[in-house]
Amino acid sequence: THIRLLPLLSKTIANEGIAGLYRGIGIAAVGGAPATCIYFTTYEVSKEKFRTLSVCKGLPFLADFAAGFLAETVSCVLF
């Protein structure tokens, strides 16, 4: 059956309180924080490297796009 959001929220709050809405957020943060750190570190370092390439001199958005692509690839492979 399809459960709508508002009845689900009210049932969760009634049974478990407001804290029930946040169950599992700690482990999600522990799992997501390293991947996020790797992503942003890779992005910033590679963005500066890509911007020095002659291909990207007049196209900074190309360097940013390539840096984002590389950062996502690295963080997904490692996490």
Summary of the structure (lengths in Angstrom):
residues: 79
radius of gyration: 20.3
end to end distance: 33.7
largest distance: 60.7
contacts: 182
relative contact order: 0.12
helix: 84%
strand: 0%
